[in-house]
Amino acid sequence: MAEVGIESAPGLQQLFRDLSPKFNPTETENVVQSMKRNYGGKFNLLDNQDLLPCLQLLHKHGHVSDNKLTLIEQFVAPKSNKESQESIKETIESFKVSRQAQVGPEKELQGRHDDIKKITKKLEKGQMVLNLFGLAGVGKTTIANAVSSEWQGKYFVFDLREAKDMRAIYLNIMNSLELTAPIGYVDLDYVVTRIHEKIQPLKSEGQSVLFLLDNVEQFTAGQERTQLQDANNVDNFEVKSLESSFSEKILLSKGISNVNTHQKDKLIGISKGIPLVLKGLAAILRQERKSADDLITGVHKGQAVTLKKSKSEEDAKEKTFNFQEEGVDIGQLSAIREMFDSLPTDRLKMSAVSISLFCGPFSVSTAAKVLGISQSEALAQLEGLVTSAIVFVVYEEAKERMYDIHPLLRKYANSIKDDAKFLTAYMEAKGRFHEHFMSKMEKIAKLVEPDYVRASRLFESDRANYEFTFDISLQPEYFSIPGEFHERALIASLFNAMLSKNKQIKLFHLWAEMCEDDGKSGRRLAVYCNY
């Protein structure tokens, strides 16, 4: 039996000891091999019957903690037989109850408490608009969400990362407020009037209403990292990089050892106090994917490669990731590259690149369909990417666990998708993504005439992914036209109601080009729907 050297909380160690005997040899082997398959690295050193060391290693590498039992509950436990599952569930629940009074929530906002207080104070004083600006990955969204969650009143969150025009913003806001948008053109006056009507009863009850508009840089001349100078009634608040002491707390989180002062200072210097990068470096160290010295060396080598690529950018076949445009320096970009390149298995690497297809939060079930794997395997891979700081959990308390990828990491993943290592997996995932969301749009299209309000809300609830699917459908290898008149009418009515005029014109122009004269009634469609 392999040994796993780790200092774990006694309660968690006891939980592992209580759970291990409840699995028979076949089930034990299934669990251990699943961990080897998905997480590789140190898990490959375990014997197939080493369930207890396997669970201990999950904790050592950060996959499991007192407050983080998703893998145990939803991946490990279901691999036991039905007779044992009830006992396992009771054991886990008993542990959770015993820890509630002893363990507080894990701290995610190192060094940000003063920022949250200052922002909240500005808003409570009646500041109409507050613009948070700062470097990519510095934690603007995290801070804004923390402020919203503590807001003494009603708040609404709008994610505008994929909004292409103001119409998309209007529809996003109205859908979030459960307001019905009219078919066709939607102007600002109409939206403002409806919003006032919606929030007036709340204000009459003495509630303050807060709107959080996230990822708005495409509508502020790219000023995500700068102040807004020309907007009336706007106050600006800069979210700065973390101080060294707080950076150290993130980098040297629980479970990380063998990092000396010189190495620590080097890694903090590379990160420039950006939490996104610090968490990625910490994950590499905690999972023992690289030693501190090897990680520093890898980052420096990556910097040299980036400089070389930048000089020959015009001749490069692949599109180079524009790190300067994203507000990160060469060292931070090289650290992000290490976050992806050092992932312990090809499965995790390919999944990390493929999930860059998503344009917003996604569930395990949807990820499983796009990745072409079972929900159980999808859960293991997503949780592995969470531990590796590639993706994060959006709604911890939600009925259905939702995941997301930071826009900066999504852009990096998208920049390497054409690499020979990832291209096949990415293109297959892209095909499944297109098929899945096109199928959902077909169902929505059938509701446009009998229940437009419901159709509109369904479309707006995931507009970014639907519009991206539309963009994919215009590419030669995916472009097709519904063959039957009824199908054409349904899809056309959906696009006519939900898409911008420019996109409608582009689509119908392409459809027209795909028609041919039938010699009788006029023209017929030559290409038929393959979804």
VONUFI-326045 format. One line per 5 residues: number of its first residue (from 0); their letters; for each residue y negated, z, x of C-alpha. Coordinates in nm, 3 decimals, padded with zeros to 5 digits. Example, Ala and Ser with C-alpha at 12.3 -4.5 7.8 and 13.67 -1.06 7.14 Angstrom:
// VONUFI-326045
0	AS	00.450:00.780:01.230 | 00.106:00.714:01.367
// end
This chain:
// VONUFI-326045
0	MAEVG	00.000:00.000:00.000 | -00.344:-00.091:00.132 | -00.605:00.180:00.168 | -00.964:00.148:00.056 | -01.206:00.374:00.242
5	IESAP	-01.472:00.478:-00.008 | -01.661:00.782:-00.123 | -01.647:00.763:-00.501 | -01.761:00.998:-00.770 | -01.469:01.234:-00.843
10	GLQQL	-01.481:01.151:-01.212 | -01.454:00.777:-01.152 | -01.170:00.827:-00.903 | -00.986:01.035:-01.161 | -01.037:00.761:-01.419
15	FRDLS	-00.876:00.511:-01.181 | -00.583:00.747:-01.121 | -00.538:00.798:-01.494 | -00.546:00.425:-01.569 | -00.322:00.290:-01.292
20	PKFNP	00.012:00.431:-01.419 | -00.049:00.279:-01.764 | 00.022:-00.073:-01.628 | 00.376:-00.193:-01.561 | 00.451:-00.389:-01.239
25	TETEN	00.401:-00.729:-01.403 | 00.067:-00.626:-01.555 | -00.041:-00.467:-01.226 | 00.033:-00.787:-01.037 | -00.161:-00.986:-01.298
30	VVQSM	-00.470:-00.767:-01.251 | -00.461:-00.770:-00.871 | -00.400:-01.144:-00.846 | -00.687:-01.208:-01.087 | -00.919:-01.011:-00.859
35	KRNYG	-00.796:-01.200:-00.555 | -00.844:-01.531:-00.731 | -01.199:-01.458:-00.843 | -01.337:-01.222:-00.579 | -01.136:-01.303:-00.265
40	GKFNL	-01.254:-01.128:00.052 | -01.119:-00.775:00.089 | -00.918:-00.814:-00.232 | -00.694:-01.063:-00.049 | -00.579:-00.779:00.179
45	LDNQD	-00.426:-00.589:-00.113 | -00.059:-00.598:-00.204 | 00.013:-00.724:-00.554 | 00.108:-00.373:-00.671 | -00.207:-00.208:-00.531
50	LLPCL	-00.380:-00.144:-00.862 | -00.543:00.186:-00.764 | -00.690:00.046:-00.439 | -00.797:-00.261:-00.636 | -00.994:-00.047:-00.881
55	QLLHK	-01.141:00.151:-00.593 | -01.252:-00.172:-00.425 | -01.421:-00.284:-00.747 | -01.631:00.031:-00.726 | -01.696:00.002:-00.353
60	HGHVS	-01.828:-00.353:-00.393 | -02.047:-00.263:-00.690 | -01.851:-00.432:-00.969 | -01.787:-00.096:-01.138 | -01.979:00.231:-01.157
65	DNKLT	-02.016:00.532:-01.385 | -02.249:00.330:-01.608 | -02.091:-00.010:-01.552 | -01.739:-00.034:-01.693 | -01.745:-00.384:-01.843
70	LIEQF	-01.479:-00.520:-01.607 | -01.249:-00.226:-01.672 | -01.292:-00.236:-02.050 | -01.299:-00.611:-02.111 | -01.101:-00.761:-01.821
75	VAPKS	-00.858:-00.507:-01.677 | -00.760:-00.311:-01.990 | -00.663:-00.618:-02.201 | -00.405:-00.715:-01.938 | -00.192:-00.414:-02.035
80	NKESQ	00.067:-00.427:-02.313 | -00.033:-00.346:-02.669 | 00.144:-00.010:-02.659 | -00.073:00.105:-02.368 | -00.405:-00.041:-02.477
85	ESIKE	-00.489:00.232:-02.726 | -00.417:00.501:-02.467 | -00.628:00.315:-02.209 | -00.914:00.283:-02.454 | -00.903:00.657:-02.528
90	TIESF	-00.899:00.738:-02.156 | -01.206:00.523:-02.092 | -01.393:00.662:-02.392 | -01.315:01.017:-02.285 | -01.455:00.940:-01.939
95	KVSRQ	-01.773:00.788:-02.084 | -01.832:01.092:-02.305 | -01.779:01.330:-02.012 | -02.031:01.139:-01.798 | -02.308:01.102:-02.057
100	AQVGP	-02.459:01.441:-01.983 | -02.423:01.402:-01.605 | -02.525:01.044:-01.533 | -02.858:00.888:-01.621 | -02.918:00.515:-01.647
105	EKELQ	-02.912:00.325:-01.317 | -03.264:00.270:-01.185 | -03.363:-00.095:-01.173 | -03.737:-00.065:-01.117 | -03.782:00.088:-00.775
110	GRHDD	-04.150:00.122:-00.695 | -04.276:-00.017:-01.026 | -04.352:00.295:-01.231 | -04.722:00.295:-01.137 | -04.751:-00.074:-01.226
115	IKKIT	-04.595:-00.012:-01.567 | -04.835:00.274:-01.636 | -05.141:00.069:-01.534 | -05.036:-00.231:-01.743 | -04.960:-00.018:-02.048
120	KKLEK	-05.294:00.159:-02.015 | -05.481:-00.174:-02.005 | -05.304:-00.294:-02.319 | -05.353:00.033:-02.506 | -05.727:00.011:-02.437
125	GQMVL	-05.736:-00.312:-02.635 | -05.711:-00.579:-02.364 | -05.638:-00.895:-02.566 | -05.458:-01.094:-02.294 | -05.313:-00.964:-01.968
130	NLFGL	-05.184:-01.218:-01.715 | -04.923:-01.091:-01.469 | -04.922:-01.303:-01.155 | -04.742:-01.281:-00.823 | -04.482:-01.443:-00.601
135	AGVGK	-04.159:-01.585:-00.744 | -03.891:-01.317:-00.767 | -04.137:-01.029:-00.732 | -04.039:-00.889:-01.073 | -04.306:-01.002:-01.320
140	TTIAN	-04.061:-01.056:-01.606 | -03.875:-00.733:-01.532 | -04.199:-00.534:-01.542 | -04.319:-00.709:-01.858 | -03.989:-00.634:-02.031
145	AVSSE	-04.011:-00.270:-01.924 | -04.363:-00.245:-02.068 | -04.246:-00.408:-02.391 | -03.945:-00.179:-02.428 | -04.171:00.128:-02.400
150	WQGKY	-04.440:-00.014:-02.628 | -04.536:00.220:-02.912 | -04.538:-00.045:-03.181 | -04.389:-00.385:-03.251 | -04.330:-00.639:-02.975
155	FVFDL	-04.204:-00.997:-02.955 | -04.073:-01.178:-02.647 | -04.110:-01.556:-02.605 | -03.931:-01.731:-02.319 | -04.120:-02.054:-02.251
160	REAKD	-03.946:-02.163:-01.931 | -03.825:-02.493:-02.082 | -04.112:-02.557:-02.323 | -04.248:-02.905:-02.250 | -04.555:-02.905:-02.474
165	MRAIY	-04.768:-02.685:-02.700 | -04.568:-02.789:-03.007 | -04.261:-02.629:-02.851 | -04.457:-02.307:-02.798 | -04.578:-02.302:-03.158
170	LNIMN	-04.227:-02.354:-03.292 | -04.083:-02.092:-03.056 | -04.333:-01.831:-03.172 | -04.290:-01.911:-03.540 | -03.912:-01.901:-03.516
175	SLELT	-03.920:-01.562:-03.340 | -04.140:-01.431:-03.621 | -03.902:-01.581:-03.880 | -04.174:-01.814:-04.005 | -04.098:-02.162:-04.134
180	APIGY	-04.271:-02.450:-03.960 | -04.361:-02.761:-04.162 | -04.190:-03.091:-04.089 | -04.391:-03.304:-03.849 | -04.715:-03.209:-03.677
185	VDLDY	-04.793:-02.841:-03.626 | -05.149:-02.753:-03.520 | -05.288:-02.438:-03.365 | -05.493:-02.330:-03.668 | -05.184:-02.335:-03.890
190	VVTRI	-04.984:-02.130:-03.638 | -05.260:-01.872:-03.587 | -05.306:-01.833:-03.963 | -04.936:-01.777:-04.024 | -04.909:-01.530:-03.736
195	HEKIQ	-05.203:-01.328:-03.867 | -05.040:-01.320:-04.211 | -04.717:-01.197:-04.054 | -04.860:-00.919:-03.838 | -05.134:-00.797:-04.074
200	PLKSE	-04.897:-00.565:-04.269 | -04.783:-00.414:-03.938 | -05.141:-00.356:-03.825 | -05.223:-00.205:-04.164 | -04.948:00.049:-04.101
205	GQSVL	-05.116:00.141:-03.774 | -04.869:-00.042:-03.549 | -04.992:-00.222:-03.239 | -04.837:-00.566:-03.192 | -04.754:-00.697:-02.844
210	FLLDN	-04.658:-01.057:-02.761 | -04.483:-01.123:-02.430 | -04.500:-01.489:-02.327 | -04.271:-01.538:-02.028 | -04.266:-01.834:-01.787
215	VEQFT	-04.599:-01.987:-01.890 | -04.695:-02.134:-01.553 | -04.649:-02.494:-01.675 | -04.930:-02.431:-01.923 | -05.162:-02.253:-01.678
220	AGQER	-05.187:-02.527:-01.415 | -04.901:-02.367:-01.221 | -05.094:-02.045:-01.178 | -04.795:-01.813:-01.203 | -04.886:-01.682:-00.859
225	TQLQD	-05.265:-01.686:-00.903 | -05.527:-01.545:-01.135 | -05.645:-01.727:-01.444 | -06.014:-01.786:-01.381 | -06.116:-01.999:-01.677
230	ANNVD	-05.964:-01.815:-01.972 | -06.179:-01.602:-02.200 | -06.081:-01.240:-02.265 | -05.808:-01.253:-01.999 | -05.747:-00.973:-01.751
235	NFEVK	-05.535:-01.041:-01.443 | -05.284:-00.802:-01.289 | -05.117:-00.887:-00.960 | -04.756:-00.780:-00.919 | -04.730:-00.721:-00.546
240	SLESS	-04.432:-00.707:-00.312 | -04.261:-00.370:-00.280 | -04.361:-00.123:-00.014 | -04.114:-00.074:00.270 | -03.983:00.259:00.141
245	FSEKI	-03.888:00.111:-00.196 | -03.749:-00.203:-00.033 | -03.520:00.021:00.171 | -03.389:00.195:-00.141 | -03.286:-00.141:-00.290
250	LLSKG	-03.143:-00.281:00.035 | -02.946:00.030:00.129 | -02.818:00.113:-00.217 | -02.516:00.334:-00.272 | -02.207:00.210:-00.089
255	ISNVN	-02.386:00.037:00.201 | -02.341:00.181:00.549 | -02.341:00.065:00.911 | -02.696:-00.070:00.896 | -02.915:00.065:01.174
260	THQKD	-03.292:00.098:01.168 | -03.353:-00.226:01.359 | -03.126:-00.425:01.124 | -03.284:-00.264:00.820 | -03.635:-00.353:00.934
265	KLIGI	-03.529:-00.712:01.009 | -03.378:-00.761:00.663 | -03.675:-00.604:00.485 | -03.901:-00.830:00.689 | -03.700:-01.135:00.579
270	SKGIP	-03.729:-01.033:00.213 | -04.105:-00.965:00.232 | -04.046:-00.694:-00.029 | -03.928:-00.936:-00.300 | -03.672:-00.753:-00.523
275	LVLKG	-03.478:-01.072:-00.605 | -03.409:-01.133:-00.235 | -03.350:-00.766:-00.153 | -03.083:-00.737:-00.421 | -02.913:-01.051:-00.294
280	LAAIL	-02.904:-00.924:00.065 | -02.782:-00.582:-00.054 | -02.496:-00.746:-00.246 | -02.383:-00.936:00.065 | -02.376:-00.614:00.267
285	RQERK	-02.209:-00.401:00.000 | -01.935:-00.657:-00.064 | -01.878:-00.684:00.313 | -01.922:-01.060:00.299 | -02.117:-01.036:00.625
290	SADDL	-02.219:-00.765:00.867 | -02.589:-00.692:00.901 | -02.607:-00.875:01.237 | -02.419:-01.178:01.105 | -02.642:-01.188:00.799
295	ITGVH	-02.959:-01.180:01.009 | -02.819:-01.452:01.237 | -02.723:-01.663:00.936 | -03.072:-01.636:00.790 | -03.232:-01.739:01.120
300	KGQAV	-02.998:-02.039:01.152 | -03.082:-02.134:00.795 | -03.451:-02.126:00.879 | -03.398:-02.379:01.158 | -03.198:-02.605:00.925
305	TLKKS	-03.471:-02.587:00.660 | -03.741:-02.683:00.910 | -03.531:-02.977:01.031 | -03.471:-03.096:00.673 | -03.839:-03.064:00.589
310	KSEED	-03.936:-03.295:00.877 | -03.694:-03.566:00.760 | -03.745:-03.507:00.388 | -03.847:-03.864:00.311 | -03.521:-04.000:00.455
315	AKEKT	-03.299:-03.737:00.296 | -03.053:-03.859:00.036 | -03.056:-03.530:-00.152 | -03.366:-03.378:-00.304 | -03.489:-03.092:-00.086
320	FNFQE	-03.569:-02.764:-00.257 | -03.948:-02.729:-00.249 | -03.970:-02.367:-00.136 | -04.345:-02.380:-00.074 | -04.409:-02.490:-00.432
325	EGVDI	-04.205:-02.192:-00.550 | -04.410:-01.945:-00.345 | -04.128:-01.840:-00.110 | -04.126:-01.876:00.267 | -03.855:-02.023:00.488
330	GQLSA	-03.698:-01.684:00.556 | -03.666:-01.599:00.188 | -03.524:-01.944:00.112 | -03.268:-01.899:00.388 | -03.174:-01.561:00.238
335	IREMF	-03.123:-01.727:-00.102 | -02.900:-01.984:00.067 | -02.695:-01.699:00.214 | -02.661:-01.546:-00.134 | -02.487:-01.864:-00.250
340	DSLPT	-02.305:-01.971:00.068 | -02.149:-01.629:00.131 | -01.998:-01.594:-00.216 | -01.635:-01.498:-00.141 | -01.454:-01.770:-00.341
345	DRLKM	-01.503:-02.136:-00.424 | -01.463:-02.041:-00.791 | -01.772:-01.823:-00.781 | -01.969:-02.082:-00.584 | -01.890:-02.364:-00.827
350	SAVSI	-01.962:-02.143:-01.127 | -02.294:-02.032:-00.974 | -02.401:-02.396:-00.943 | -02.262:-02.504:-01.282 | -02.436:-02.231:-01.482
355	SLFCG	-02.767:-02.373:-01.363 | -02.715:-02.614:-01.655 | -02.814:-02.338:-01.897 | -03.181:-02.326:-01.996 | -03.180:-01.968:-02.120
360	PFSVS	-02.952:-01.670:-02.189 | -02.586:-01.752:-02.255 | -02.275:-01.566:-02.371 | -01.932:-01.536:-02.212 | -01.782:-01.761:-02.479
365	TAAKV	-02.037:-02.039:-02.419 | -02.000:-02.010:-02.041 | -01.621:-02.036:-02.079 | -01.657:-02.363:-02.272 | -01.895:-02.513:-02.018
370	LGISQ	-01.693:-02.397:-01.715 | -01.366:-02.506:-01.876 | -01.191:-02.171:-01.829 | -01.069:-01.886:-02.048 | -01.313:-01.624:-02.175
375	SEALA	-01.134:-01.363:-01.965 | -01.184:-01.564:-01.645 | -01.542:-01.645:-01.744 | -01.614:-01.273:-01.786 | -01.470:-01.195:-01.442
380	QLEGL	-01.674:-01.470:-01.277 | -01.998:-01.382:-01.455 | -01.960:-01.014:-01.369 | -01.890:-01.118:-01.010 | -02.213:-01.318:-01.007
385	VTSAI	-02.399:-01.022:-01.159 | -02.275:-00.799:-00.877 | -02.379:-01.070:-00.630 | -02.732:-01.075:-00.782 | -02.702:-01.443:-00.879
390	VFVVY	-02.712:-01.379:-01.255 | -02.817:-01.075:-01.455 | -02.735:-00.918:-01.791 | -03.018:-00.977:-02.038 | -02.940:-00.748:-02.328
395	EEAKE	-02.733:-00.450:-02.213 | -02.721:-00.296:-02.559 | -02.674:-00.619:-02.755 | -02.368:-00.671:-02.973 | -02.276:-00.974:-02.761
400	RMYDI	-02.331:-00.946:-02.385 | -02.576:-01.215:-02.269 | -02.635:-01.341:-01.916 | -02.912:-01.539:-01.748 | -03.008:-01.678:-01.408
405	HPLLR	-03.351:-01.631:-01.254 | -03.555:-01.956:-01.266 | -03.591:-01.955:-00.886 | -03.215:-01.925:-00.831 | -03.154:-02.184:-01.102
410	KYANS	-03.379:-02.430:-00.921 | -03.200:-02.363:-00.593 | -02.857:-02.409:-00.755 | -02.980:-02.730:-00.913 | -03.095:-02.853:-00.571
415	IKDDA	-02.743:-02.827:-00.423 | -02.545:-02.961:-00.718 | -02.504:-03.303:-00.553 | -02.333:-03.152:-00.250 | -01.978:-03.285:-00.213
420	KFLTA	-01.841:-02.930:-00.255 | -01.996:-02.892:-00.599 | -02.050:-03.239:-00.743 | -01.716:-03.285:-00.921 | -01.718:-02.937:-01.077
425	YMEAK	-02.083:-02.972:-01.177 | -02.038:-03.313:-01.340 | -01.734:-03.191:-01.533 | -01.932:-02.887:-01.649 | -02.223:-03.113:-01.742
430	GRFHE	-01.993:-03.322:-01.961 | -01.860:-03.013:-02.137 | -02.216:-02.880:-02.175 | -02.324:-03.207:-02.340 | -02.020:-03.214:-02.567
435	HFMSK	-02.062:-02.850:-02.673 | -02.430:-02.863:-02.760 | -02.413:-03.210:-02.913 | -02.138:-03.083:-03.143 | -02.362:-02.792:-03.245
440	MEKIA	-02.650:-03.032:-03.311 | -02.427:-03.243:-03.536 | -02.361:-02.935:-03.748 | -02.732:-02.852:-03.761 | -02.811:-03.211:-03.858
445	KLVEP	-02.599:-03.173:-04.171 | -02.826:-02.886:-04.281 | -03.160:-03.066:-04.242 | -03.167:-03.205:-04.596 | -02.999:-02.924:-04.797
450	DYVRA	-03.142:-02.629:-04.600 | -03.423:-02.730:-04.366 | -03.535:-02.372:-04.300 | -03.193:-02.270:-04.172 | -03.158:-02.591:-03.969
455	SRLFE	-03.497:-02.531:-03.810 | -03.415:-02.173:-03.715 | -03.079:-02.269:-03.570 | -03.239:-02.542:-03.361 | -03.527:-02.322:-03.244
460	SDRAN	-03.290:-02.039:-03.152 | -03.162:-02.252:-02.864 | -03.418:-02.533:-02.843 | -03.423:-02.546:-02.462 | -03.050:-02.619:-02.438
465	YEFTF	-03.065:-02.869:-02.725 | -03.355:-03.056:-02.568 | -03.177:-03.060:-02.232 | -02.870:-03.200:-02.410 | -03.097:-03.467:-02.558
470	DISLQ	-03.219:-03.552:-02.206 | -02.859:-03.575:-02.083 | -02.766:-03.801:-02.375 | -03.022:-04.059:-02.259 | -02.852:-04.094:-01.920
475	PEYFS	-02.636:-04.411:-01.894 | -02.303:-04.230:-01.858 | -02.369:-04.021:-02.169 | -02.584:-04.245:-02.387 | -02.419:-04.350:-02.714
480	IPGEF	-02.516:-04.424:-03.072 | -02.347:-04.286:-03.385 | -02.150:-04.571:-03.539 | -02.152:-04.490:-03.908 | -02.472:-04.513:-04.110
485	HERAL	-02.430:-04.156:-04.238 | -02.392:-04.022:-03.883 | -02.697:-04.218:-03.767 | -02.903:-04.090:-04.057 | -02.805:-03.727:-03.990
490	IASLF	-02.878:-03.735:-03.617 | -03.199:-03.934:-03.673 | -03.320:-03.684:-03.934 | -03.254:-03.394:-03.697 | -03.438:-03.556:-03.406
495	NAMLS	-03.720:-03.668:-03.635 | -03.768:-03.312:-03.761 | -03.720:-03.120:-03.438 | -03.828:-03.335:-03.142 | -04.174:-03.431:-03.025
500	KNKQI	-04.306:-03.778:-03.109 | -04.274:-03.891:-02.747 | -03.905:-03.800:-02.738 | -03.844:-03.966:-03.074 | -04.004:-04.290:-02.952
505	KLFHL	-03.799:-04.281:-02.631 | -03.472:-04.226:-02.819 | -03.523:-04.485:-03.091 | -03.643:-04.740:-02.834 | -03.317:-04.697:-02.645
510	WAEMC	-03.117:-04.721:-02.966 | -03.296:-05.045:-03.050 | -03.208:-05.189:-02.709 | -02.840:-05.114:-02.774 | -02.832:-05.322:-03.094
515	EDDGK	-02.712:-05.682:-03.125 | -02.749:-05.948:-03.394 | -02.445:-05.953:-03.626 | -02.525:-06.299:-03.766 | -02.539:-06.169:-04.121
520	SGRRL	-02.757:-05.882:-04.234 | -02.958:-05.856:-03.919 | -02.854:-05.627:-03.635 | -02.566:-05.393:-03.572 | -02.502:-05.112:-03.327
525	AVYCN	-02.284:-05.219:-03.037 | -02.216:-04.876:-02.891 | -02.045:-04.600:-03.086 | -02.066:-04.227:-03.073 | -01.824:-04.056:-02.832
530	Y	-01.909:-03.697:-02.928
// end
